[in-house]
Amino acid sequence: MYLKFKELHNQTKPLIIGNVWNVQSAKTFEKLGFKAIGTSSAAIAHTLGYEDGEQMPFSDLLFIVERIKNSVSLPLSVDIEFGYGNTAIEIANNIILLEKLGIAGINIEDSFFENGERKLKDSIHFSQLLQEIKSILTLQGISIFINVRCDAFLLNIPNALKVATERIKIYEQSGADGLFLPCITKESEIATIASQTKLPLNVMCMPELPNFERLEKIGVKRISMGNFLNGYAYTSLENIVTKILSEQSFNSVF
């Protein structure tokens, strides 16, 4: 599954990832012809009554992933946030548990929470962590697509383009298979990043994000939806229920 998933990042057109949070959402994307799906950590957390940021137990994530994987045949990538561990061994063991379920890839991010505030990790320390994780997986004979998320733009830090470019160069040498920059939206900045890495670049649904045709032309290889469709689904649910109550009728449902 790893090789199939990796090859999907080398197409002419970007790989559109359907971000899922349960079996029903996963089946919807499979029905619509998507080639791969990925979990949204925020959407799963909210579904189970937790806040995002590793607030839910890893066992809950495993349960959801297993149900999804057993219900669809698409390659599945799992967002493991910071890795649900403080050491390379802990994180690698979590990845091994996921790999046993048949997943094709993971997302892991270079930020962390400190006193309720998200911050970037030290890039050298994070790259060493990635290398150690990769080494452990290799020793176990495990191949899995590691999509490294750089949060320079998500955190809106000063000189985000410069910081992201510097970090990408480091992550390229640390075992990353792909690079994910959520919240980057300017076409010129996306093109700059894409031109400076050999790894497939992943961007995420945002209001100002260029359309898929433009993203293809400037070198993007993967496009994610984040938790936005999950939020849209429940906003739509709230709106229709409000209408039912207002009209005192179910006519608007049909």
C-alpha positions as CSV (number, residue, x, y, z in Angstrom):
1,M,0.0,0.0,0.0
2,Y,3.0,2.3,0.7
3,L,4.3,2.2,-2.8
4,K,0.8,2.7,-4.3
5,F,0.3,5.7,-2.1
6,K,3.7,7.1,-2.8
7,E,3.1,6.8,-6.5
8,L,-0.1,8.9,-6.2
9,H,2.2,11.8,-5.2
10,N,4.1,11.6,-8.5
11,Q,1.2,12.2,-10.9
12,T,0.8,15.2,-13.2
13,K,-2.3,16.3,-11.4
14,P,-2.2,16.8,-7.6
15,L,-3.6,14.0,-5.4
16,I,-6.8,15.3,-3.8
17,I,-7.0,13.8,-0.3
18,G,-10.5,13.2,1.2
19,N,-10.1,14.0,4.9
20,V,-12.3,11.7,6.9
21,W,-13.4,11.3,10.5
22,N,-15.5,8.1,10.5
23,V,-16.5,5.2,8.3
24,Q,-19.4,7.0,6.7
25,S,-17.3,9.9,5.5
26,A,-14.6,7.5,4.2
27,K,-17.2,5.5,2.3
28,T,-18.5,8.8,0.8
29,F,-15.1,9.7,-0.6
30,E,-14.6,6.1,-1.9
31,K,-18.0,6.2,-3.7
32,L,-17.1,9.5,-5.3
33,G,-13.9,8.0,-6.8
34,F,-11.2,9.4,-4.6
35,K,-7.8,7.7,-4.9
36,A,-6.8,8.1,-1.2
37,I,-8.1,9.4,2.1
38,G,-6.6,10.8,5.2
39,T,-7.9,11.3,8.7
40,S,-8.4,14.7,10.2
41,S,-7.2,14.8,13.8
42,A,-9.5,17.7,14.7
43,A,-12.6,16.2,13.1
44,I,-12.0,12.8,14.9
45,A,-11.4,14.5,18.2
46,H,-14.5,16.6,17.9
47,T,-16.5,13.6,16.9
48,L,-15.5,11.8,20.1
49,G,-16.0,14.9,22.3
50,Y,-12.3,16.0,22.6
51,E,-10.4,19.1,21.6
52,D,-7.7,18.8,19.0
53,G,-4.1,18.5,20.0
54,E,-3.7,14.9,21.3
55,Q,-6.5,15.4,23.9
56,M,-8.1,12.1,22.9
57,P,-6.4,8.8,23.9
58,F,-4.4,7.1,21.2
59,S,-6.5,4.0,21.7
60,D,-9.5,6.0,20.5
61,L,-7.6,7.0,17.3
62,L,-6.7,3.3,16.7
63,F,-10.3,2.3,17.0
64,I,-11.5,4.8,14.5
65,V,-8.6,4.0,12.1
66,E,-9.3,0.3,12.3
67,R,-13.0,0.8,11.6
68,I,-12.2,3.0,8.6
69,K,-9.5,0.7,7.2
70,N,-11.8,-2.4,7.5
71,S,-14.6,-0.6,5.7
72,V,-12.9,0.9,2.6
73,S,-10.1,-0.2,0.2
74,L,-8.5,3.2,-0.4
75,P,-5.0,4.0,0.8
76,L,-5.3,5.7,4.2
77,S,-3.0,8.2,5.8
78,V,-3.4,9.0,9.5
79,D,-2.7,12.4,11.2
80,I,-0.8,11.5,14.3
81,E,-0.3,15.2,15.3
82,F,2.9,15.3,17.4
83,G,3.2,11.5,17.4
84,Y,1.5,10.7,20.8
85,G,4.9,10.3,22.4
86,N,7.9,12.1,23.7
87,T,10.6,9.9,22.3
88,A,11.3,8.4,18.9
89,I,10.7,4.9,20.3
90,E,7.2,5.9,21.7
91,I,6.2,7.5,18.4
92,A,7.6,4.7,16.3
93,N,5.7,2.2,18.3
94,N,2.5,4.1,17.7
95,I,3.3,4.2,14.0
96,I,3.9,0.4,14.0
97,L,0.5,-0.2,15.6
98,L,-1.1,1.9,12.9
99,E,0.9,0.1,10.2
100,K,-0.4,-3.2,11.4
101,L,-3.9,-2.0,10.6
102,G,-2.8,-1.5,7.0
103,I,-2.4,2.3,6.8
104,A,-0.2,3.8,4.0
105,G,1.1,6.9,5.5
106,I,1.1,9.4,8.4
107,N,1.2,13.1,9.0
108,I,3.5,14.4,11.8
109,E,3.9,18.0,12.7
110,D,6.8,20.2,13.8
111,S,4.9,22.1,16.5
112,F,3.8,21.4,20.0
113,F,1.6,22.9,22.8
114,E,3.2,24.7,25.7
115,N,0.9,26.3,28.4
116,G,-1.9,26.2,25.9
117,E,0.1,27.9,23.1
118,R,1.2,26.2,19.9
119,K,4.9,26.7,19.1
120,L,7.4,25.5,16.6
121,K,9.8,22.8,17.8
122,D,13.5,23.3,17.4
123,S,14.1,22.3,13.8
124,I,17.4,20.3,14.5
125,H,15.8,18.4,17.4
126,F,12.8,17.6,15.3
127,S,14.9,16.4,12.4
128,Q,16.9,14.2,14.7
129,L,13.6,12.8,16.0
130,L,12.4,12.1,12.5
131,Q,15.7,10.3,11.7
132,E,15.4,8.1,14.8
133,I,11.8,7.2,14.0
134,K,12.7,6.4,10.4
135,S,15.6,4.2,11.6
136,I,13.4,2.2,14.0
137,L,10.8,1.7,11.3
138,T,13.5,0.5,8.8
139,L,14.9,-1.9,11.3
140,Q,11.4,-3.4,11.7
141,G,11.0,-3.6,7.9
142,I,8.2,-1.1,7.8
143,S,7.8,1.3,4.9
144,I,5.3,4.1,5.4
145,F,4.8,7.5,3.8
146,I,5.9,10.1,6.3
147,N,4.3,13.5,5.4
148,V,6.0,16.1,7.6
149,R,3.9,19.1,8.5
150,C,5.7,22.4,8.9
151,D,3.6,24.9,10.8
152,A,5.4,28.1,10.0
153,F,2.4,29.5,8.1
154,L,-0.2,28.0,10.4
155,L,1.4,29.9,13.3
156,N,1.7,33.0,11.1
157,I,5.3,33.6,12.4
158,P,7.4,36.4,11.0
159,N,9.3,35.5,7.8
160,A,7.3,32.3,7.5
161,L,8.5,31.6,3.9
162,K,12.2,31.9,5.0
163,V,11.6,29.7,8.0
164,A,9.6,27.1,6.1
165,T,12.3,26.9,3.4
166,E,15.1,26.4,5.9
167,R,13.1,23.7,7.7
168,I,12.2,21.9,4.5
169,K,15.8,21.5,3.6
170,I,16.5,19.9,6.9
171,Y,13.4,17.6,6.8
172,E,14.4,16.4,3.3
173,Q,17.5,14.9,4.8
174,S,15.6,13.4,7.8
175,G,13.4,10.8,6.2
176,A,10.4,12.8,5.0
177,D,8.5,11.5,2.0
178,G,6.4,14.6,1.6
179,L,6.0,18.1,3.0
180,F,2.8,19.6,4.2
181,L,2.4,23.4,4.7
182,P,-1.1,24.2,6.1
183,C,-2.3,27.8,5.7
184,I,0.1,28.8,2.9
185,T,-2.1,30.5,0.4
186,K,-0.1,33.0,-1.7
187,E,0.6,31.6,-5.1
188,S,4.1,33.1,-5.2
189,E,5.1,31.5,-1.9
190,I,3.7,28.1,-2.8
191,A,5.6,28.2,-6.1
192,T,8.8,29.2,-4.3
193,I,8.5,26.3,-1.9
194,A,7.6,23.8,-4.6
195,S,10.6,24.9,-6.7
196,Q,13.0,24.4,-3.8
197,T,12.2,20.8,-2.8
198,K,12.2,17.5,-4.6
199,L,9.6,16.1,-2.3
200,P,5.9,16.3,-3.1
201,L,4.3,19.5,-1.6
202,N,1.0,19.3,0.2
203,V,-1.2,22.3,0.8
204,M,-4.6,22.6,2.6
205,C,-8.0,24.0,1.9
206,M,-8.2,27.7,2.8
207,P,-10.4,30.5,1.7
208,E,-7.6,32.2,-0.4
209,L,-6.1,29.0,-1.8
210,P,-5.7,29.1,-5.6
211,N,-7.8,26.6,-7.5
212,F,-6.6,23.1,-8.3
213,E,-5.5,24.0,-11.9
214,R,-3.3,26.8,-10.6
215,L,-1.9,24.6,-7.8
216,E,-1.0,22.0,-10.4
217,K,0.9,24.6,-12.6
218,I,3.0,25.9,-9.7
219,G,4.1,22.4,-8.6
220,V,1.7,21.2,-5.8
221,K,1.4,17.4,-5.6
222,R,-1.2,16.9,-2.8
223,I,-4.2,18.9,-1.7
224,S,-5.9,18.3,1.7
225,M,-9.2,19.4,3.1
226,G,-8.3,19.6,6.8
227,N,-11.4,19.5,9.1
228,F,-13.3,22.1,7.0
229,L,-15.8,19.6,5.4
230,N,-16.5,18.2,8.9
231,G,-17.3,21.7,10.1
232,Y,-19.4,22.4,7.0
233,A,-21.4,19.2,7.5
234,Y,-22.3,20.1,11.1
235,T,-23.1,23.7,10.2
236,S,-25.4,22.4,7.5
237,L,-27.0,20.1,10.1
238,E,-27.5,23.0,12.4
239,N,-29.1,25.1,9.7
240,I,-31.5,22.4,8.6
241,V,-32.6,21.6,12.2
242,T,-33.1,25.3,12.8
243,K,-35.3,25.4,9.7
244,I,-37.3,22.3,10.9
245,L,-38.0,24.0,14.2
246,S,-38.9,27.3,12.6
247,E,-41.3,25.7,10.1
248,Q,-42.5,23.1,12.5
249,S,-42.3,20.7,9.6
250,F,-39.9,18.2,8.0
251,N,-40.7,19.4,4.5
252,S,-37.3,21.1,4.1
253,V,-35.5,17.7,4.6
254,F,-37.1,16.2,1.5
